[in-house]
Amino acid sequence: MMADPEFPLPVAAPGGGVYLLDDHEIVRRGARYLVESAGLVVVGESGSAREASRRIPALRPALAILDDDLPDGSGAEVCRAVTTADPSIRCILMTASDDESVLIRSILAGAWGCLSKLDDSGEQLRLISRVLSGHAAYSRRFYPALMGPARDVHPGVDEMRLRDLSKRESTVALGIATGLSNRQIGQEMFIAEKTVKNMVSSILSKLGMARRTEVAVMVAGTLNRSRAVAADGADYRSCAFPDLVSDVTAALRECVSEDPSQSEATGGRTAAAARLARTLAATKP
């Protein structure tokens, strides 16, 4: 199979070759055949997360292909350790799952993308070539999860009351729940402290409350209940604030986008990952 002609696979890459991590030898054998058929060199392989975390920074390959599910850890954990030790090494996760929680783990760990074990060799080579060319690369099998509707979590009374708040009021309410002062909330939102004070008054009025501590208790309790509903790791969809769910989904779509602007040269990949981290943080108390 041919790689994407827009991103031809370099025969010799900085640092030299590819490292393979998977606890199944037959999978490593198939991955080795795939990358070697494209003219790349496999410089090392292992079936242990602990061993890979030690060997990859020492070998300094151009690319590390990491299985996401390992007996002694995960590909995301290895990716985080490798990128911390040497940011020049590009990691891409390999998974049999198409769940968005895998996407979130990979992006926050600093991975350049995710291969699906269910994709054919042509698609896998296309994604590898994108990463080696400095672009984010995610299997198209993840796209349906990102385009699907938010989970119906049957909101309770508190959740319904919080949905009366505007998007900016929701952000202020989250700040109150984390113990931030009006000044600190204003600094995070880039608005005046007086504006925050007025919004707090509006929040109290809409919720029928007299003190900000009541708001903090309601918001924290609601978010904790929401997270308890989710069982697949993508708990942001159970957040009581629909606007925040939309923000996270939009950030995820940006991270997996194949827009040419999402490249190493423009800093687009790093900026998109940072936006995802910020929007996810906003859904938690």
Solvent accessible surface area in square Angstrom, and as a share of the most:
residue,aa,sasa,rsa
1,M,156,0.70
2,M,171,0.76
3,A,19,0.15
4,D,28,0.14
5,P,126,0.79
6,E,115,0.52
7,F,14,0.06
8,P,93,0.58
9,L,26,0.13
10,P,47,0.30
11,V,110,0.63
12,A,92,0.71
13,A,14,0.11
14,P,119,0.75
15,G,46,0.44
16,G,28,0.27
17,G,7,0.07
18,V,1,0.00
19,Y,0,0.00
20,L,3,0.02
21,L,1,0.00
22,D,1,0.00
23,D,48,0.25
24,H,103,0.46
25,E,108,0.49
26,I,129,0.65
27,V,42,0.24
28,R,38,0.14
29,R,146,0.53
30,G,41,0.40
31,A,12,0.09
32,R,82,0.30
33,Y,167,0.64
34,L,18,0.09
35,V,0,0.00
36,E,79,0.35
37,S,75,0.48
38,A,25,0.20
39,G,32,0.31
40,L,6,0.03
41,V,91,0.53
42,V,16,0.09
43,V,53,0.30
44,G,9,0.08
45,E,48,0.21
46,S,7,0.05
47,G,27,0.26
48,S,33,0.21
49,A,7,0.05
50,R,198,0.72
51,E,58,0.26
52,A,0,0.00
53,S,36,0.23
54,R,165,0.60
55,R,66,0.24
56,I,0,0.00
57,P,34,0.21
58,A,85,0.66
59,L,69,0.34
60,R,116,0.42
61,P,3,0.02
62,A,10,0.08
63,L,0,0.00
64,A,0,0.00
65,I,3,0.01
66,L,0,0.00
67,D,5,0.03
68,D,11,0.06
69,D,112,0.58
70,L,12,0.06
71,P,109,0.69
72,D,66,0.34
73,G,24,0.23
74,S,22,0.14
75,G,0,0.00
76,A,5,0.04
77,E,96,0.43
78,V,2,0.01
79,C,0,0.00
80,R,113,0.41
81,A,46,0.36
82,V,0,0.00
83,T,28,0.16
84,T,110,0.64
85,A,66,0.51
86,D,23,0.12
87,P,107,0.67
88,S,70,0.45
89,I,2,0.01
90,R,40,0.14
91,C,0,0.00
92,I,0,0.00
93,L,0,0.00
94,M,13,0.06
95,T,7,0.04
96,A,66,0.51
97,S,44,0.28
98,D,83,0.43
99,D,44,0.23
100,E,12,0.05
101,S,9,0.06
102,V,6,0.03
103,L,0,0.00
104,I,18,0.09
105,R,100,0.36
106,S,0,0.00
107,I,8,0.04
108,L,76,0.38
109,A,4,0.03
110,G,25,0.24
111,A,3,0.02
112,W,12,0.04
113,G,0,0.00
114,C,0,0.00
115,L,3,0.01
116,S,3,0.02
117,K,65,0.28
118,L,112,0.56
119,D,19,0.10
120,D,89,0.46
121,S,44,0.28
122,G,10,0.10
123,E,26,0.12
124,Q,24,0.11
125,L,6,0.03
126,R,27,0.10
127,L,0,0.00
128,I,0,0.00
129,S,0,0.00
130,R,7,0.03
131,V,0,0.00
132,L,21,0.11
133,S,46,0.30
134,G,2,0.02
135,H,22,0.10
136,A,2,0.01
137,A,0,0.00
138,Y,6,0.02
139,S,0,0.00
140,R,127,0.46
141,R,102,0.37
142,F,1,0.00
143,Y,60,0.23
144,P,95,0.60
145,A,36,0.28
146,L,1,0.00
147,M,119,0.53
148,G,27,0.25
149,P,127,0.80
150,A,58,0.45
151,R,82,0.30
152,D,102,0.53
153,V,28,0.16
154,H,150,0.67
155,P,44,0.28
156,G,36,0.34
157,V,115,0.66
158,D,39,0.20
159,E,17,0.08
160,M,102,0.46
161,R,82,0.30
162,L,1,0.00
163,R,92,0.34
164,D,95,0.49
165,L,14,0.07
166,S,53,0.34
167,K,96,0.41
168,R,122,0.45
169,E,15,0.07
170,S,6,0.04
171,T,47,0.27
172,V,0,0.00
173,A,0,0.00
174,L,11,0.06
175,G,9,0.08
176,I,7,0.04
177,A,20,0.15
178,T,70,0.41
179,G,65,0.62
180,L,44,0.22
181,S,51,0.33
182,N,28,0.15
183,R,151,0.55
184,Q,84,0.37
185,I,3,0.01
186,G,3,0.02
187,Q,118,0.53
188,E,119,0.53
189,M,38,0.17
190,F,188,0.78
191,I,35,0.18
192,A,62,0.48
193,E,81,0.36
194,K,149,0.63
195,T,44,0.26
196,V,0,0.00
197,K,126,0.53
198,N,88,0.45
199,M,21,0.09
200,V,12,0.07
201,S,66,0.42
202,S,38,0.24
203,I,0,0.00
204,L,31,0.15
205,S,89,0.57
206,K,95,0.40
207,L,2,0.01
208,G,68,0.66
209,M,34,0.15
210,A,79,0.61
211,R,152,0.55
212,R,75,0.27
213,T,86,0.50
214,E,58,0.26
215,V,0,0.00
216,A,24,0.19
217,V,113,0.65
218,M,15,0.07
219,V,0,0.00
220,A,28,0.21
221,G,21,0.20
222,T,0,0.00
223,L,1,0.01
224,N,77,0.39
225,R,117,0.43
226,S,7,0.05
227,R,77,0.28
228,A,87,0.67
229,V,81,0.46
230,A,16,0.13
231,A,106,0.82
232,D,61,0.32
233,G,55,0.53
234,A,0,0.00
235,D,32,0.16
236,Y,3,0.01
237,R,19,0.07
238,S,0,0.00
239,C,8,0.05
240,A,2,0.01
241,F,3,0.01
242,P,68,0.43
243,D,62,0.32
244,L,9,0.04
245,V,12,0.07
246,S,68,0.44
247,D,38,0.20
248,V,0,0.00
249,T,13,0.07
250,A,57,0.44
251,A,7,0.05
252,L,0,0.00
253,R,96,0.35
254,E,55,0.25
255,C,8,0.05
256,V,8,0.05
257,S,36,0.23
258,E,52,0.23
259,D,67,0.35
260,P,90,0.57
261,S,58,0.38
262,Q,14,0.06
263,S,10,0.07
264,E,91,0.41
265,A,102,0.79
266,T,93,0.54
267,G,30,0.29
268,G,11,0.10
269,R,51,0.19
270,T,87,0.51
271,A,40,0.31
272,A,0,0.00
273,A,23,0.18
274,A,42,0.33
275,R,89,0.32
276,L,0,0.00
277,A,44,0.34
278,R,150,0.55
279,T,32,0.19
280,L,16,0.08
281,A,63,0.49
282,A,34,0.26
283,T,6,0.04
284,K,82,0.35
285,P,56,0.35
